[in-house]
Amino acid sequence: MIEIAGKQVFTELSELVSPDHAALVLIDMQRDFLNPDGALGRLGVNLGMYPAMRPRLARLLHTAREAGVLVVHVQMTTLPGRASDSPAQLRFNLRIHAAARAGGPALCYAELGTPGHEFAEEFQPLPGEFVVPKWRSSAFFGTNLDLLLRSNGIQTVLVTGCTTEGCVESTARDALFSDYYVVVVEDCVASDDSRQHEASLLLMRHRFDLADSSEIAGLWLTEQLRRSADAS
């Protein structure tokens, strides 16, 4: 920690990810985006990055729960009949995965009440964990995420999930604009486009803290051991 203009600023990863004030935010770990039988998989979109990322994030989620870290599951949501999609949002929709659509209609994904809207099996929320529906790329825009974080004394947002260049980066930027420290868990984000994934990480590396899940988990376990020793 350093002091700038009389303000205490976290500088060490151990300070940033302390269970006392850090939240693990999982973005859009839903069937439509991850599973071969989901909306993107059925379209033929390349989901090749996800099989390696999913178990890493599942392990980090387990460690976060053991360490008492606040967990937030963000759930992309759309309404039937495209009721939640503006014309501008539909134009955005037409641009993503245009090659896979091959001139077909705008994508339908994460529709409320469908299996694709549900979380993938290993990312099912536990009782008491927050679930935040979102309607746009950023988990902060038009949601109660900021209220939940501030109400629980959170200072750092650990961003994970998909997709790196889309909802992950949008959420990371809005977290910083909302005055949270941001740690992007580099090996727990993924995309269906490796080039955009790498480009996004390049941009975020110069703006936020990036860290590996094993390093973060190690810090949480060390803190658990310290607290157990103090309590004995």
TIDREN-701153 format. One record per residue (C-alpha): residue number from 1; residue in one letter; z, y, x. Coordinates in steps of 0.05 Angstrom, whole numbers, plus 32768, in hexadecimal, padded with zeros to 4 digits. Layout:
BEGIN
<num->NUM&residu->A&up->Z&north->Y&east->X>
...
This chain:
BEGIN
<num->1&residu->M&up->8000&north->8000&east->8000>
<num->2&residu->I&up->7FF1&north->8047&east->8017>
<num->3&residu->E&up->8002&north->808B&east->7FFC>
<num->4&residu->I&up->7FCC&north->80BE&east->7FEC>
<num->5&residu->A&up->7FDF&north->8102&east->7FCF>
<num->6&residu->G&up->8023&north->80E6&east->7FBC>
<num->7&residu->K&up->8004&north->80AA&east->7F98>
<num->8&residu->Q&up->8012&north->8062&east->7FAA>
<num->9&residu->V&up->7FD0&north->803B&east->7FB2>
<num->10&residu->F&up->7FCB&north->7FF0&east->7FB8>
<num->11&residu->T&up->7FA3&north->7FDB&east->7FF5>
<num->12&residu->E&up->7FB4&north->7F91&east->8000>
<num->13&residu->L&up->7F98&north->7F59&east->7FD6>
<num->14&residu->S&up->7FDF&north->7F3E&east->7FCC>
<num->15&residu->E&up->7FF2&north->7F80&east->7FAD>
<num->16&residu->L&up->7FB5&north->7F83&east->7F81>
<num->17&residu->V&up->7FBB&north->7F3D&east->7F63>
<num->18&residu->S&up->8006&north->7F3A&east->7F5B>
<num->19&residu->P&up->8018&north->7F14&east->7F1B>
<num->20&residu->D&up->8045&north->7F4F&east->7F09>
<num->21&residu->H&up->800A&north->7F7B&east->7EF8>
<num->22&residu->A&up->7FC8&north->7F54&east->7EFD>
<num->23&residu->A&up->7F9F&north->7F35&east->7EC5>
<num->24&residu->L&up->7F6B&north->7EFE&east->7ECB>
<num->25&residu->V&up->7F30&north->7F11&east->7E9E>
<num->26&residu->L&up->7EFF&north->7EDA&east->7E8E>
<num->27&residu->I&up->7EBD&north->7EF6&east->7E73>
<num->28&residu->D&up->7E91&north->7ECF&east->7E42>
<num->29&residu->M&up->7EA2&north->7E88&east->7E58>
<num->30&residu->Q&up->7E81&north->7E70&east->7E19>
<num->31&residu->R&up->7E54&north->7E35&east->7E07>
<num->32&residu->D&up->7E16&north->7E5F&east->7DF9>
<num->33&residu->F&up->7E16&north->7E7A&east->7E40>
<num->34&residu->L&up->7E2F&north->7E3E&east->7E68>
<num->35&residu->N&up->7E1B&north->7DFC&east->7E47>
<num->36&residu->P&up->7DD6&north->7DDD&east->7E49>
<num->37&residu->D&up->7DD7&north->7DD7&east->7DFD>
<num->38&residu->G&up->7DEA&north->7E20&east->7DF5>
<num->39&residu->A&up->7DBB&north->7E59&east->7DE3>
<num->40&residu->L&up->7DA5&north->7E67&east->7E2B>
<num->41&residu->G&up->7DA0&north->7E1E&east->7E3F>
<num->42&residu->R&up->7D74&north->7E0E&east->7E03>
<num->43&residu->L&up->7D47&north->7E47&east->7E17>
<num->44&residu->G&up->7D3E&north->7E29&east->7E5C>
<num->45&residu->V&up->7D65&north->7E5F&east->7E82>
<num->46&residu->N&up->7D7E&north->7E47&east->7EC6>
<num->47&residu->L&up->7DC8&north->7E38&east->7EC1>
<num->48&residu->G&up->7DCB&north->7E19&east->7F06>
<num->49&residu->M&up->7E02&north->7E47&east->7F21>
<num->50&residu->Y&up->7E35&north->7E34&east->7EEC>
<num->51&residu->P&up->7E46&north->7DEB&east->7EFD>
<num->52&residu->A&up->7E64&north->7E01&east->7F3F>
<num->53&residu->M&up->7E86&north->7E40&east->7F25>
<num->54&residu->R&up->7EA7&north->7E21&east->7EE7>
<num->55&residu->P&up->7ED9&north->7DF3&east->7F0A>
<num->56&residu->R&up->7EED&north->7E2B&east->7F3B>
<num->57&residu->L&up->7EFD&north->7E5A&east->7F01>
<num->58&residu->A&up->7F20&north->7E22&east->7EDB>
<num->59&residu->R&up->7F4D&north->7E17&east->7F17>
<num->60&residu->L&up->7F5B&north->7E61&east->7F1E>
<num->61&residu->L&up->7F6C&north->7E65&east->7ED4>
<num->62&residu->H&up->7F9D&north->7E2B&east->7EDC>
<num->63&residu->T&up->7FBE&north->7E4D&east->7F18>
<num->64&residu->A&up->7FC2&north->7E8F&east->7EF3>
<num->65&residu->R&up->7FE6&north->7E6E&east->7EB9>
<num->66&residu->E&up->8017&north->7E4C&east->7EE8>
<num->67&residu->A&up->8024&north->7E8E&east->7F0B>
<num->68&residu->G&up->8030&north->7EB5&east->7ECB>
<num->69&residu->V&up->7FF2&north->7EE1&east->7ED3>
<num->70&residu->L&up->7FD9&north->7F01&east->7E92>
<num->71&residu->V&up->7F9A&north->7EDE&east->7E7B>
<num->72&residu->V&up->7F64&north->7EFF&east->7E4F>
<num->73&residu->H&up->7F29&north->7ED9&east->7E33>
<num->74&residu->V&up->7EEF&north->7F07&east->7E22>
<num->75&residu->Q&up->7EC0&north->7EEC&east->7DED>
<num->76&residu->M&up->7E7A&north->7F07&east->7DE3>
<num->77&residu->T&up->7E6E&north->7F0C&east->7D98>
<num->78&residu->T&up->7E33&north->7F1B&east->7D6B>
<num->79&residu->L&up->7E30&north->7F1D&east->7D20>
<num->80&residu->P&up->7E00&north->7EF4&east->7CF4>
<num->81&residu->G&up->7DC0&north->7F17&east->7CE2>
<num->82&residu->R&up->7DC5&north->7F42&east->7D21>
<num->83&residu->A&up->7DF4&north->7F70&east->7CFA>
<num->84&residu->S&up->7E18&north->7F83&east->7D3B>
<num->85&residu->D&up->7DD7&north->7F92&east->7D62>
<num->86&residu->S&up->7DBB&north->7FD9&east->7D62>
<num->87&residu->P&up->7D71&north->7FE5&east->7D70>
<num->88&residu->A&up->7D83&north->7FF9&east->7DB7>
<num->89&residu->Q&up->7DAC&north->7FBA&east->7DC0>
<num->90&residu->L&up->7D72&north->7F90&east->7DA6>
<num->91&residu->R&up->7D43&north->7FB2&east->7DD8>
<num->92&residu->F&up->7D74&north->7FA0&east->7E0F>
<num->93&residu->N&up->7D76&north->7F59&east->7DF4>
<num->94&residu->L&up->7D2A&north->7F55&east->7DF6>
<num->95&residu->R&up->7D2A&north->7F68&east->7E40>
<num->96&residu->I&up->7D5B&north->7F32&east->7E57>
<num->97&residu->H&up->7D3C&north->7EEC&east->7E60>
<num->98&residu->A&up->7CF9&north->7F07&east->7E4B>
<num->99&residu->A&up->7CD5&north->7ED3&east->7E75>
<num->100&residu->A&up->7CFC&north->7E9A&east->7E55>
<num->101&residu->R&up->7CEF&north->7EB6&east->7E0F>
<num->102&residu->A&up->7CA5&north->7EB7&east->7E1E>
<num->103&residu->G&up->7C98&north->7EEA&east->7DE8>
<num->104&residu->G&up->7CC7&north->7ECA&east->7DB7>
<num->105&residu->P&up->7CFC&north->7EEF&east->7D8E>
<num->106&residu->A&up->7D39&north->7F12&east->7DA9>
<num->107&residu->L&up->7D70&north->7EE2&east->7DBE>
<num->108&residu->C&up->7DA6&north->7ECC&east->7D8E>
<num->109&residu->Y&up->7DE6&north->7EBA&east->7DB3>
<num->110&residu->A&up->7E31&north->7EB8&east->7DA9>
<num->111&residu->E&up->7E2B&north->7EC0&east->7D5E>
<num->112&residu->L&up->7E6D&north->7EC0&east->7D3B>
<num->113&residu->G&up->7E7C&north->7E7D&east->7D1A>
<num->114&residu->T&up->7E4A&north->7E55&east->7D44>
<num->115&residu->P&up->7E5C&north->7E21&east->7D79>
<num->116&residu->G&up->7E3B&north->7E4C&east->7DAF>
<num->117&residu->H&up->7E6E&north->7E83&east->7DA2>
<num->118&residu->E&up->7EA7&north->7E55&east->7DB4>
<num->119&residu->F&up->7EC5&north->7E52&east->7DFA>
<num->120&residu->A&up->7EB0&north->7E19&east->7E27>
<num->121&residu->E&up->7EE0&north->7DDE&east->7E27>
<num->122&residu->E&up->7F06&north->7DEE&east->7E68>
<num->123&residu->F&up->7F0F&north->7E38&east->7E54>
<num->124&residu->Q&up->7F30&north->7E2F&east->7E11>
<num->125&residu->P&up->7F67&north->7E64&east->7E09>
<num->126&residu->L&up->7FAF&north->7E4D&east->7E06>
<num->127&residu->P&up->7FDE&north->7E66&east->7DCF>
<num->128&residu->G&up->7FF5&north->7EAC&east->7DE1>
<num->129&residu->E&up->7FB9&north->7EBD&east->7E0D>
<num->130&residu->F&up->7F90&north->7EF9&east->7DF9>
<num->131&residu->V&up->7F4A&north->7EF0&east->7DDD>
<num->132&residu->V&up->7F20&north->7F30&east->7DDB>
<num->133&residu->P&up->7EDF&north->7F2E&east->7DB4>
<num->134&residu->K&up->7EAA&north->7F5D&east->7DD1>
<num->135&residu->W&up->7E69&north->7F76&east->7DB5>
<num->136&residu->R&up->7E47&north->7F93&east->7DF2>
<num->137&residu->S&up->7E44&north->7F83&east->7E3C>
<num->138&residu->S&up->7E85&north->7FA4&east->7E50>
<num->139&residu->A&up->7EC7&north->7F84&east->7E3A>
<num->140&residu->F&up->7EE4&north->7FCA&east->7E34>
<num->141&residu->F&up->7EB0&north->7FE9&east->7E06>
<num->142&residu->G&up->7EC5&north->7FE8&east->7DBD>
<num->143&residu->T&up->7EFD&north->7FB6&east->7DC8>
<num->144&residu->N&up->7F49&north->7FB6&east->7DCD>
<num->145&residu->L&up->7F4A&north->7F9D&east->7E15>
<num->146&residu->D&up->7F64&north->7FDE&east->7E33>
<num->147&residu->L&up->7F9C&north->7FE1&east->7E00>
<num->148&residu->L&up->7FB1&north->7F9A&east->7E0F>
<num->149&residu->L&up->7FB0&north->7FA4&east->7E5A>
<num->150&residu->R&up->7FD7&north->7FE5&east->7E58>
<num->151&residu->S&up->8009&north->7FCA&east->7E25>
<num->152&residu->N&up->801A&north->7F93&east->7E57>
<num->153&residu->G&up->8020&north->7FBC&east->7E96>
<num->154&residu->I&up->7FDF&north->7FA5&east->7EB6>
<num->155&residu->Q&up->7FC5&north->7FCC&east->7EF1>
<num->156&residu->T&up->7F91&north->7F9C&east->7F0E>
<num->157&residu->V&up->7F58&north->7F78&east->7EEB>
<num->158&residu->L&up->7F3E&north->7F38&east->7F0B>
<num->159&residu->V&up->7EF7&north->7F31&east->7EF1>
<num->160&residu->T&up->7ED8&north->7EEC&east->7EE9>
<num->161&residu->G&up->7EA2&north->7ECC&east->7EBE>
<num->162&residu->C&up->7E5A&north->7EDA&east->7EAD>
<num->163&residu->T&up->7E2A&north->7EF8&east->7EB9>
<num->164&residu->T&up->7E35&north->7F19&east->7EFC>
<num->165&residu->E&up->7E02&north->7F51&east->7EF4>
<num->166&residu->G&up->7E0F&north->7F5A&east->7EAA>
<num->167&residu->C&up->7E51&north->7F53&east->7E87>
<num->168&residu->V&up->7E79&north->7F49&east->7EC7>
<num->169&residu->E&up->7E60&north->7F87&east->7EEB>
<num->170&residu->S&up->7E63&north->7FB0&east->7EAA>
<num->171&residu->T&up->7EAC&north->7F9C&east->7EA0>
<num->172&residu->A&up->7EBE&north->7FA9&east->7EE8>
<num->173&residu->R&up->7EA2&north->7FEF&east->7EE6>
<num->174&residu->D&up->7EC5&north->8000&east->7EA5>
<num->175&residu->A&up->7F06&north->7FE4&east->7EBF>
<num->176&residu->L&up->7F03&north->8014&east->7EFA>
<num->177&residu->F&up->7EEF&north->804D&east->7ECC>
<num->178&residu->S&up->7F2D&north->803C&east->7EA3>
<num->179&residu->D&up->7F58&north->8042&east->7EE2>
<num->180&residu->Y&up->7F65&north->7FF9&east->7EF1>
<num->181&residu->Y&up->7F60&north->7FDA&east->7F35>
<num->182&residu->V&up->7F25&north->7FA9&east->7F34>
<num->183&residu->V&up->7F21&north->7F67&east->7F59>
<num->184&residu->V&up->7EE1&north->7F3F&east->7F4E>
<num->185&residu->V&up->7EEE&north->7EF5&east->7F5B>
<num->186&residu->E&up->7EAE&north->7EE9&east->7F82>
<num->187&residu->D&up->7EA9&north->7E9E&east->7F7A>
<num->188&residu->C&up->7EBC&north->7EA0&east->7F31>
<num->189&residu->V&up->7E82&north->7ECA&east->7F18>
<num->190&residu->A&up->7E3B&north->7EAF&east->7F0D>
<num->191&residu->S&up->7DF8&north->7EBF&east->7EEF>
<num->192&residu->D&up->7DB9&north->7E9D&east->7ED8>
<num->193&residu->D&up->7D92&north->7EC7&east->7F0B>
<num->194&residu->S&up->7DA9&north->7EBE&east->7F54>
<num->195&residu->R&up->7D85&north->7EFD&east->7F6B>
<num->196&residu->Q&up->7DA7&north->7F2A&east->7F39>
<num->197&residu->H&up->7DE9&north->7F07&east->7F48>
<num->198&residu->E&up->7DE3&north->7F17&east->7F92>
<num->199&residu->A&up->7DCC&north->7F5E&east->7F85>
<num->200&residu->S&up->7E07&north->7F6A&east->7F57>
<num->201&residu->L&up->7E39&north->7F4F&east->7F8A>
<num->202&residu->L&up->7E1A&north->7F7C&east->7FBE>
<num->203&residu->L&up->7E26&north->7FB9&east->7F92>
<num->204&residu->M&up->7E6C&north->7FA4&east->7F7C>
<num->205&residu->R&up->7E82&north->7F93&east->7FC3>
<num->206&residu->H&up->7E7C&north->7FDE&east->7FD4>
<num->207&residu->R&up->7EA3&north->7FF4&east->7F96>
<num->208&residu->F&up->7ED8&north->7FC0&east->7F88>
<num->209&residu->D&up->7F03&north->7F8C&east->7FAB>
<num->210&residu->L&up->7EE1&north->7F48&east->7FAE>
<num->211&residu->A&up->7F0A&north->7F0A&east->7FBD>
<num->212&residu->D&up->7F04&north->7EBF&east->7FBB>
<num->213&residu->S&up->7F29&north->7E97&east->7F86>
<num->214&residu->S&up->7F4C&north->7E6B&east->7FB9>
<num->215&residu->E&up->7F69&north->7EA8&east->7FDC>
<num->216&residu->I&up->7F82&north->7EC5&east->7F9B>
<num->217&residu->A&up->7FA0&north->7E82&east->7F85>
<num->218&residu->G&up->7FC2&north->7E7C&east->7FC8>
<num->219&residu->L&up->7FE3&north->7EC0&east->7FBF>
<num->220&residu->W&up->7FFB&north->7EAD&east->7F7A>
<num->221&residu->L&up->8018&north->7E6C&east->7F93>
<num->222&residu->T&up->803B&north->7E8F&east->7FCC>
<num->223&residu->E&up->8059&north->7EC0&east->7F9B>
<num->224&residu->Q&up->8071&north->7E87&east->7F6F>
<num->225&residu->L&up->8093&north->7E67&east->7FAA>
<num->226&residu->R&up->80B4&north->7EA9&east->7FBE>
<num->227&residu->R&up->80CE&north->7EB3&east->7F78>
<num->228&residu->S&up->80E9&north->7E6C&east->7F74>
<num->229&residu->A&up->810C&north->7E76&east->7FB6>
<num->230&residu->D&up->812A&north->7EB8&east->7F9F>
<num->231&residu->A&up->8143&north->7E98&east->7F5F>
<num->232&residu->S&up->8165&north->7E5D&east->7F83>
